[in-house]
Amino acid sequence: MLTTDLNEELQDLAVMTRAVAVKKIGPLVEQTEQAGTFSPAIREILAESGFFGLVVKPEYGGAESDIRHQSIVLEEIARVYPSACTYLTAHWLATKIIALNATGPSEAPWVKPLLEQAAAGEKLGAIAVTEPEAGSDLGNVTTRARRDGDEWVIQGTKRFITNGGFADFYSVLARTGGPGARGLSMFFVEADRPGVRAARWEQKMGLHGSATAEMHFDEVRVPADHLIGEADKGFTHLMRGFDEGRLGVAAMCLGISQGALDAATRYASERKQFGKEIAGYQGVQFLIADMAIGVHSSRSLVYDAANAFVNKHPDSSRLAAMAKTYSSDVSMEVTTNAVQVHGGSGYVRDFPVEMFMRDAKIGQIYEGTNQILRMLIARSYFGELAR
C-alpha cells in the first residue's frame, strides 16, 4: 500500500504534518538534541497543530479520527525528529486509557474537563507502567494502591516513563489485589499531588529530545473516583491500548526509515568520489535498493494493520505485533545502511542519519520487545502448542 492509496483526508493530514515537521520542528532539532531533554517549544507546536486530541472523541474536545490518523502523524514527524513522536505516544496512551474506560453514564466529574484539556494540549499525559523489575513481565508489578476510606494511597517506583517529570497527569498501573495480572488496576494521578516526583532522568542512547524519568509515588493520595474503569481490571484496560501503541511504534519506525532513506539518497546524489557521484557506484545502489524495499514493505504492513483496526478485523492484534516487529527491525537495518552510505560523515552529527540510527534502536525494545512479540505472533497460530 502506498501513501497515495490513502483517502483524501489522510493524504491532506500527511501533507499538513510534513509541513509542521519540516518548517516548525525541524529548526529546533539541533538545539533540542544538544540540550538532551524535553522541549516545551515542541510541545507547544504539537498542541497548536491539534495532534494531542487525536485519541479523544469530538464530544470531549477531540477530533473525528482513528489509528490511521495517529499513524500518519507519527510517520511524518519521525521523518524529521523521532523524539517529538514520543511526546504524543506517551500522552495518547495515558489519555486513551481514560477515554476508553472512564467515560460513560457514571463517569467521574474530573473526566470530561481532563479529556478536554488533554485534547487541547493544555494537559500533557504520561503512562506509568514499567518498573525496575517489571518490564515485559507486567504481572510482576509491585507498586501498590490500598483503599483508605474515600481515597486510594499509591506507593511504588516506575521506570522509563516517557514525559516523566514534565507531564501534568499520569495513568498509573498499581496492584490492588492478589499476585499476577488479575490483581492490577489503573489510576488517574495529577502530577502536582504530594508524593509524585521525578527522581532522575535517564541518559539515553537515542531520543535525546524526549524526557525519560524514574518516577516515585510516595504515599500518593487520590480520591476513590480516580480509579480508571474497574478494580483489578487494569491489565485488561492497558492491553486495549497496547495494541494500538505497537502500531504507533511501527509508524514511528517507518518514518525513521523513510527519513534515513531520504537523507541517504540525497547524500549519494551529491557526494563525489573518484570523479563522480557515489550514486553511480553499484555498491551504493544496492544499499539504497535494499533500504527502499524495506521502507515500502514496512509501509504496506503498517497501513494494513491500521486498516484492520479500523475495520475491527479479528487479526488486528496479530498484525499490530507483526507491523511493530518488522518495521523496527527494518528501521535498524535501514538506518545502519544510511550511515554506511554517508561513510565517515554518517558517524558525526553533521548529518541526521547518526541520530536516526540511535533513535531506531528503541523500536525493537519498547511496547513489547521483538522477541516477546514473536512469541505472541506464533502463539496466535498455535495456541497452547506454542507454550
ChimeraX attribute file (.defattr): number of C-alpha atoms within 10 A of each C-alpha:
attribute: neighborCount
match mode: 1-to-1
recipient: residues
	/A:1	14
	/A:2	10
	/A:3	14
	/A:4	9
	/A:5	10
	/A:6	15
	/A:7	9
	/A:8	10
	/A:9	9
	/A:10	18
	/A:11	16
	/A:12	12
	/A:13	16
	/A:14	22
	/A:15	14
	/A:16	14
	/A:17	21
	/A:18	21
	/A:19	15
	/A:20	18
	/A:21	24
	/A:22	16
	/A:23	11
	/A:24	15
	/A:25	21
	/A:26	16
	/A:27	11
	/A:28	17
	/A:29	21
	/A:30	15
	/A:31	11
	/A:32	19
	/A:33	20
	/A:34	10
	/A:35	12
	/A:36	17
	/A:37	19
	/A:38	24
	/A:39	21
	/A:40	10
	/A:41	13
	/A:42	21
	/A:43	19
	/A:44	13
	/A:45	17
	/A:46	23
	/A:47	20
	/A:48	13
	/A:49	15
	/A:50	15
	/A:51	22
	/A:52	29
	/A:53	28
	/A:54	23
	/A:55	26
	/A:56	25
	/A:57	19
	/A:58	14
	/A:59	11
	/A:60	19
	/A:61	18
	/A:62	21
	/A:63	18
	/A:64	13
	/A:65	15
	/A:66	16
	/A:67	21
	/A:68	23
	/A:69	21
	/A:70	24
	/A:71	24
	/A:72	27
	/A:73	27
	/A:74	31
	/A:75	29
	/A:76	29
	/A:77	27
	/A:78	27
	/A:79	25
	/A:80	24
	/A:81	29
	/A:82	28
	/A:83	27
	/A:84	25
	/A:85	24
	/A:86	23
	/A:87	25
	/A:88	28
	/A:89	25
	/A:90	23
	/A:91	28
	/A:92	30
	/A:93	23
	/A:94	24
	/A:95	29
	/A:96	24
	/A:97	26
	/A:98	25
	/A:99	21
	/A:100	17
	/A:101	18
	/A:102	22
	/A:103	17
	/A:104	10
	/A:105	6
	/A:106	7
	/A:107	14
	/A:108	15
	/A:109	10
	/A:110	12
	/A:111	19
	/A:112	18
	/A:113	12
	/A:114	18
	/A:115	26
	/A:116	20
	/A:117	17
	/A:118	27
	/A:119	28
	/A:120	22
	/A:121	23
	/A:122	17
	/A:123	18
	/A:124	26
	/A:125	32
	/A:126	27
	/A:127	28
	/A:128	28
	/A:129	23
	/A:130	22
	/A:131	23
	/A:132	12
	/A:133	13
	/A:134	15
	/A:135	19
	/A:136	15
	/A:137	13
	/A:138	17
	/A:139	16
	/A:140	17
	/A:141	25
	/A:142	22
	/A:143	21
	/A:144	20
	/A:145	27
	/A:146	16
	/A:147	14
	/A:148	12
	/A:149	9
	/A:150	10
	/A:151	17
	/A:152	22
	/A:153	18
	/A:154	27
	/A:155	20
	/A:156	18
	/A:157	22
	/A:158	27
	/A:159	24
	/A:160	21
	/A:161	24
	/A:162	25
	/A:163	27
	/A:164	30
	/A:165	22
	/A:166	18
	/A:167	21
	/A:168	18
	/A:169	26
	/A:170	26
	/A:171	26
	/A:172	24
	/A:173	28
	/A:174	25
	/A:175	27
	/A:176	23
	/A:177	17
	/A:178	10
	/A:179	13
	/A:180	15
	/A:181	19
	/A:182	17
	/A:183	18
	/A:184	30
	/A:185	26
	/A:186	32
	/A:187	26
	/A:188	25
	/A:189	23
	/A:190	17
	/A:191	20
	/A:192	11
	/A:193	13
	/A:194	13
	/A:195	15
	/A:196	21
	/A:197	18
	/A:198	20
	/A:199	15
	/A:200	14
	/A:201	18
	/A:202	15
	/A:203	13
	/A:204	14
	/A:205	12
	/A:206	20
	/A:207	26
	/A:208	24
	/A:209	26
	/A:210	24
	/A:211	25
	/A:212	25
	/A:213	23
	/A:214	22
	/A:215	22
	/A:216	20
	/A:217	23
	/A:218	15
	/A:219	17
	/A:220	19
	/A:221	23
	/A:222	22
	/A:223	16
	/A:224	16
	/A:225	18
	/A:226	22
	/A:227	24
	/A:228	27
	/A:229	20
	/A:230	14
	/A:231	16
	/A:232	19
	/A:233	18
	/A:234	26
	/A:235	20
	/A:236	16
	/A:237	21
	/A:238	22
	/A:239	12
	/A:240	16
	/A:241	17
	/A:242	19
	/A:243	20
	/A:244	26
	/A:245	24
	/A:246	25
	/A:247	31
	/A:248	32
	/A:249	29
	/A:250	34
	/A:251	33
	/A:252	33
	/A:253	38
	/A:254	35
	/A:255	31
	/A:256	35
	/A:257	36
	/A:258	27
	/A:259	26
	/A:260	29
	/A:261	26
	/A:262	16
	/A:263	20
	/A:264	28
	/A:265	20
	/A:266	12
	/A:267	19
	/A:268	20
	/A:269	13
	/A:270	12
	/A:271	14
	/A:272	13
	/A:273	11
	/A:274	6
	/A:275	7
	/A:276	12
	/A:277	14
	/A:278	21
	/A:279	22
	/A:280	13
	/A:281	12
	/A:282	10
	/A:283	11
	/A:284	19
	/A:285	16
	/A:286	12
	/A:287	18
	/A:288	22
	/A:289	12
	/A:290	14
	/A:291	25
	/A:292	18
	/A:293	12
	/A:294	22
	/A:295	24
	/A:296	17
	/A:297	18
	/A:298	30
	/A:299	24
	/A:300	14
	/A:301	22
	/A:302	30
	/A:303	23
	/A:304	18
	/A:305	28
	/A:306	25
	/A:307	16
	/A:308	19
	/A:309	21
	/A:310	13
	/A:311	10
	/A:312	11
	/A:313	12
	/A:314	10
	/A:315	12
	/A:316	20
	/A:317	23
	/A:318	19
	/A:319	23
	/A:320	29
	/A:321	27
	/A:322	24
	/A:323	30
	/A:324	34
	/A:325	28
	/A:326	22
	/A:327	31
	/A:328	28
	/A:329	20
	/A:330	25
	/A:331	31
	/A:332	23
	/A:333	18
	/A:334	31
	/A:335	31
	/A:336	21
	/A:337	23
	/A:338	31
	/A:339	24
	/A:340	17
	/A:341	26
	/A:342	22
	/A:343	11
	/A:344	9
	/A:345	16
	/A:346	22
	/A:347	16
	/A:348	14
	/A:349	12
	/A:350	11
	/A:351	16
	/A:352	23
	/A:353	31
	/A:354	21
	/A:355	26
	/A:356	31
	/A:357	26
	/A:358	17
	/A:359	24
	/A:360	29
	/A:361	20
	/A:362	19
	/A:363	23
	/A:364	24
	/A:365	15
	/A:366	16
	/A:367	22
	/A:368	22
	/A:369	16
	/A:370	20
	/A:371	12
	/A:372	14
	/A:373	20
	/A:374	17
	/A:375	13
	/A:376	19
	/A:377	20
	/A:378	14
	/A:379	15
	/A:380	14
	/A:381	11
	/A:382	11
	/A:383	11
	/A:384	8
	/A:385	8
	/A:386	12
	/A:387	8
